[in-house]
Amino acid sequence: MTAAQPLSVELPDDLREFVDEQLRSGRYANATEVLRDAFSVLRQRQERVDSLRAALQTGVAQLDSGDFIEGTREGRDGFRPALSARE
């Protein structure tokens, strides 16, 4: 981990209350830990969104170039259980 740099942020009342709730719960020792965890989750989410966008762009490019096969409703429905299991 790199050296921490101080950062001052102003939070709306509802977010400040959420931070305070997390501290009262004992899950975190200080506000920095709450925000660090929140940013970690945000980073993971953004990486997932970026990955999905890249996959979508690949799929659109494949469609545009004609690199696909026609499917059937039965075939599509067969994938749903497998996709649900991945979530």
C-alpha positions as CSV (number, residue, x, y, z in Angstrom):
1,M,0.0,0.0,0.0
2,T,1.3,3.5,-0.8
3,A,1.6,6.2,1.8
4,A,-1.8,7.7,2.7
5,Q,-2.4,11.3,1.7
6,P,-4.8,13.4,3.8
7,L,-8.1,14.2,2.1
8,S,-10.9,16.4,3.5
9,V,-14.4,15.6,2.3
10,E,-17.8,17.1,3.1
11,L,-20.6,14.5,3.4
12,P,-24.3,15.2,3.2
13,D,-26.1,14.5,6.5
14,D,-27.4,11.1,5.4
15,L,-24.0,9.8,4.5
16,R,-22.4,11.2,7.7
17,E,-25.1,9.4,9.7
18,F,-24.3,6.2,7.8
19,V,-20.6,6.5,8.7
20,D,-21.6,7.2,12.3
21,E,-23.8,4.1,12.3
22,Q,-20.9,2.0,11.0
23,L,-18.7,3.3,13.8
24,R,-21.3,2.6,16.4
25,S,-21.8,-0.9,15.2
26,G,-18.1,-1.6,15.9
27,R,-17.4,-2.8,12.4
28,Y,-15.0,0.0,11.9
29,A,-12.6,1.8,14.2
30,N,-12.8,5.2,12.4
31,A,-14.3,7.0,9.5
32,T,-11.2,6.4,7.4
33,E,-11.8,2.7,7.5
34,V,-15.4,3.2,6.5
35,L,-14.5,5.3,3.5
36,R,-11.6,3.0,2.5
37,D,-14.0,0.1,2.5
38,A,-16.6,2.1,0.5
39,F,-14.0,3.1,-2.1
40,S,-12.8,-0.5,-2.4
41,V,-16.4,-1.6,-3.1
42,L,-16.8,1.3,-5.6
43,R,-13.6,0.3,-7.3
44,Q,-14.7,-3.4,-7.6
45,R,-18.0,-2.2,-9.0
46,Q,-16.4,0.1,-11.5
47,E,-14.0,-2.7,-12.7
48,R,-17.0,-5.0,-13.2
49,V,-18.9,-2.3,-15.2
50,D,-15.7,-1.7,-17.3
51,S,-15.4,-5.4,-17.9
52,L,-19.1,-5.7,-19.0
53,R,-18.8,-2.7,-21.3
54,A,-15.7,-4.2,-23.0
55,A,-17.6,-7.5,-23.4
56,L,-20.6,-5.6,-24.9
57,Q,-18.3,-3.7,-27.3
58,T,-16.8,-7.0,-28.4
59,G,-20.2,-8.5,-28.9
60,V,-21.5,-5.5,-30.9
61,A,-18.3,-5.6,-33.1
62,Q,-18.9,-9.3,-33.7
63,L,-22.5,-8.6,-34.7
64,D,-21.5,-5.7,-37.0
65,S,-18.9,-8.0,-38.7
66,G,-21.4,-10.8,-39.1
67,D,-19.5,-13.0,-36.7
68,F,-22.5,-14.7,-35.0
69,I,-24.9,-17.6,-35.4
70,E,-28.6,-17.5,-35.4
71,G,-30.1,-18.9,-32.2
72,T,-33.4,-20.4,-31.2
73,R,-35.7,-19.6,-28.3
74,E,-35.1,-23.1,-27.0
75,G,-31.3,-22.7,-27.2
76,R,-31.5,-19.3,-25.4
77,D,-33.7,-20.7,-22.7
78,G,-31.2,-23.5,-22.1
79,F,-28.6,-20.9,-21.1
80,R,-30.7,-19.2,-18.5
81,P,-30.1,-21.7,-15.7
82,A,-26.3,-21.6,-16.3
83,L,-26.3,-17.8,-16.3
84,S,-28.4,-17.7,-13.1
85,A,-25.9,-20.1,-11.4
86,R,-23.0,-17.8,-12.1
87,E,-24.6,-14.8,-10.3
